[in-house]
């Protein structure tokens, strides 16, 4: 028997064998599974680093947890620059200071930048869920969004930049002019104009918003998101380990009680199930910890052990089984013991598998951290 990882969202398709944590099982021990989060996303089950992952919500603006929001996207589709000859202001002007003559002029340079943008405006949009088959891989997925009341606009903008330079030279009377000097009087954006726009209404429906990798979807702090993911795996697996452990203990106590019943009916000549035996009660207490739900067996309470007849115990514990003093009494109890022994073996197999899964996934998280660190070092070295 090789049970796979148990996910309580899928009780029938994700494991091999009889899962000891099925609801309404023979011991009634509740399943404890904490809802965990990844990097600001909505709560979700996150049982494995190996599995695919679906983002239903997103850590980056302008997504709103309260519903759709407005949408705007703009793309530059063309640009060109026009630089005409400079405008000369006051060319050949002269100022005389005693024996020094200053010749000066001012030039104004203009540059015209024309840019064409394709923009989409929408009253609202909602990003559709996106699934990555491999976490922390290089897989690139297209992001789609549903828009309403959207308009496409092609707009031509003109930005005018100016630069004003003061040119001058100094000469002494009776001598040729000396070196020419310049001084920047000012520069910057002179004016910005919307030259022309053409718009048309887009039909409501899906639109491509861009593309993203798994790491990009996690947000800016990938390491923090990885720790969130790893912690969720540790919490989830620890809770499953504790659950399987509690079930194993419950089966062991069932075996103790049935063994007492078997000893009674096999040594009593009447085999009528009327003899008293000592019954042990299984009780489990759950409590929270930094690693999720954990628990322990409770033994310090009145009634932990008590006396009961074999028939009464069998009737109320195993669905109405009653011994009628026949020669098959021993066989009946042995059949019940066989089931409990099988349950115990199955539960311990699931317990061992959960421990192995936890170890392997923590190891995988370490490999991911190493790979991310290596990639970051390469990126830094190439800057």
DAMO-V358934 format. One record per helix or strand of 3 or more residues. SS is the DSSP state (hx for helix, st for strand). FROM is the first residue (numbers start at 0). LEN is the number of residues. If there is no record, write none. Layout:
SS | FROM | LEN
SS | FROM | LEN
This chain:
st | 52 | 3
st | 68 | 14
st | 86 | 11
st | 99 | 28
st | 129 | 3
st | 139 | 9
st | 149 | 23
st | 179 | 23
st | 204 | 9
hx | 213 | 5
hx | 221 | 46
st | 275 | 5
st | 283 | 6
st | 291 | 6
st | 304 | 5
hx | 309 | 8
hx | 328 | 53
